[in-house]
Amino acid sequence: MRFLLVEDDLDISENIVDYLEEQGCGMDYAMSGELALELLRDNLYDAVILDINMHKMNGFEVCRHIRENMRLKIPVLMLTARVMLKDKINGFKCGADDFLTKPFDLEELFFRLKALSRRYNQCLENSFQIEDLILDQEKGIVERAGEKINLSHVCFRILLRLIERSPGIVTKEELIYDIWGDQPPMSNSLKSHFYILRQLIDKPYEKQLLHSVRGRGYKIDPDHKESYPE
């Protein structure tokens, strides 16, 4: 699991990050709402841990932006020192999924995150379609123009992440972490797998769907105007 912590108290943040990393979780950290939204635009997470009382952009505003502007369904667990019912109601109206009142037990935080992530993943779509490309996540099937395409496990994972983010960009760093975790291959394996994916998904067909965005990452976008570099 990979989580994004949004908290401007460094002591609290260090305790949360250290504990969750000990449980085997991947962690990204933002000490402001603005940075959190940037990270959410470029990365995939299983849940967001979001403090309410932050300077400039508070947790309510961040959560509302996640739901209304970015239209992300990612679980949001809010951390708050507020115990008033109206504050929790306000949070739920903004799109929060759960609350923890400070001070809290780190083990409880971890198990709440696991429960939120499990429910979220169970609700994700199993079948995706872009143009004539179909991916069935549950059955592990990929087809284009009615023809079945056999992909390796790594190529299937890359394609799934690109489809989930389409037409947005998935960064190279994000794909490497998602597939290989903290032990990335020494060689440029991602580039090689993407090349294989292009040969199978795009090469035999008239319309190009897969694109490399120089210096940033990869995307699936049938309306992309620039071709990828060879």
Buried (B, 14 or more C-beta within 10 A) or exposed (E): BBBBBBBBBEEBBEEBBEBBEEEEBBBBBBBBBEBBBEBBEBBBBBBBBBBBBBEEBBBBBBBBBBBEEEEBEBBBBBBBEBEEEEBBEBBBEBBBBBBBEBEBEBEEBBEBBBBBBEEBEEEEEEEBEBEBBBBEBEEEBBBBEEEEBEBEEBBBBBBBBBBBBBEEBBBBBBBBBBBBEEEEEEEEBBEEBBEBBBEBBBEEBEEBBBBBBEEEBBBBBBEBEEEBEE
